[in-house]
Each structure stands twice: as structure tokens, then as C-alpha cells.
């Protein structure tokens, strides 16, 4: 007697890894979309784009050729040191709240001022001590300047 068995593997689709994407100063999500496309993050990852909480009237030179705005900034370097620190602090709070509501993320992409925000927030003194998170809201970071 000969028995033949056929085993069929059932493969479930693997969800895409989610990457939070933060733009540079005087920019917006339109520009970050172009950058992540150029880096070929799309369509391999699900990119989640977040505009900074502060608006600015001026974009980084030349960006207005690719987007009509509005323009956002994590902290305005034309303001006084104390105003910049206050804006940066509010931006950290904004990012923490967003991560708590929409995270966790597998990774994070930050460009220029967004990269500085990622570097600052990734320190355990920020995510663990200041915001009482159990873990950093991302596992890896892509920082571009």
C-alpha cells in the first residue's frame, strides 16, 4: 500500500511595516511624500506623515515649486532662544501624544529638523522618563539631512 499526502501551506499576507515620517523645517507632508518615494520606502512600507504643530509663513527655499503649502516647523530658528525652546517642547509633547494615539511604529524617518526631533525623542530620558512610555514608539530610525 502506498499513501500519498499533500500538504498545502497557507500563507497569510504580512502587514507592511509602519514608518512615521517627519519633515524638515519650513516644509510639509507633500515634500516628505516625495522624499520617501525617492528613497523607495513606498510601497514597501506604510508611511504615516505628520506635520509639525507650528506653522510658518516661509518655506525652505524652492519647496514652493513642489507644494502650495501650508508650511510647518518644529521650532522656528528666527525666534529667540527661549521661544525656540518653548516651541521644541510643545513639538515633543505633540509627537508624544501622536505616538500614543497612533503608534507604535516599526520605524521613523526624519529629515533635517525632523531628524533632530527623532534623535531627541529617541533618547530614553524623553520617551521613558518624560513621557512615561514603556518603550520607544519606534524600533529603528532613518535620519536624513
C-alpha positions, 0 to 999 in steps of 0.5 A: 500500500502506498499513501500519498499526502499533500500538504498545502501551506497557507500563507497569510499576507504580512502587514507592511511595516509602519514608518512615521515620517517627519519633515524638515523645517519650513516644509510639509507632508507633500515634500516628505511624500516625495522624499520617501518615494525617492528613497523607495520606502513606498510601497514597501512600507506604510508611511504615516506623515505628520506635520509639525504643530507650528506653522510658518509663513516661509518655506525652505527655499524652492519647496514652493515649486513642489507644494502650495503649502501650508508650511510647518516647523518644529521650532522656528530658528528666527525666534529667540532662544527661549521661544525656540525652546518653548516651541521644541517642547510643545513639538515633543509633547505633540509627537508624544501624544501622536505616538500614543494615539497612533503608534507604535511604529516599526520605524521613523524617518526624519529629515533635517529638523525632523531628524533632530526631533527623532534623535531627541525623542529617541533618547530614553530620558524623553520617551521613558522618563518624560513621557512615561512610555514603556518603550520607544514608539519606534524600533529603528530610525532613518535620519536624513539631512 
